[in-house]
Amino acid sequence: AFYSLVAVMDDSGTLVASASTAGTIEIRSSRDGVLKNQIEYIDDLPIQKLLFAKQGQALVSLSSDTRIRAWDVNDGTSIFDGWATEVFVTGPGKEVVIFVHQSTAYVFNLDSEQHIEQFGVPRYASPPSAIFLDASDPASYVVFGGESQGAWLYSRGTSNYDFLAQGSASRSPAVAITPSTTGEQFLRVTEDFTAEVFPE
């Protein structure tokens, strides 16, 4: 047996993916632990983040050497790879991967397997702790981050960032941010165990 470095469950609750110290990602049934697939990443340093995407059909990994990859869950093939300091998945079916490298956010669509666009992340929103497609307006992204831990709305194809909401007084980095189904509110959990819904 190998120690798991990081593990994640898909949205349906049926699959669990874990990265081990042996240089593999194991995808197992959450019900009985049966191994569904194993992905080799022996050319990378340890994986520090895993995310299911594309309704559980893809897996996104971020290694400690800042290498990012997207994998096909069913056959283990690589969909794309690049370099990033942070990565997020978003969209109705989590088919959109947004990865950040040197203050630029790159957007990749897993359905079309194509790079869609890129946009700069301003200093006041850096480093971003989360980026989502706006559920109410697909032409916009919601960006969280910066020293204020606030939220900004970025309009696609522009350089415009509109302030949405101020985070709590806590300056601890966010470890998880989840949008509501309407995208009008967000649940944020920080490293100091503070949880808040904003805007109220």
Disulfide bonds with the S-S distance in Angstrom:
none
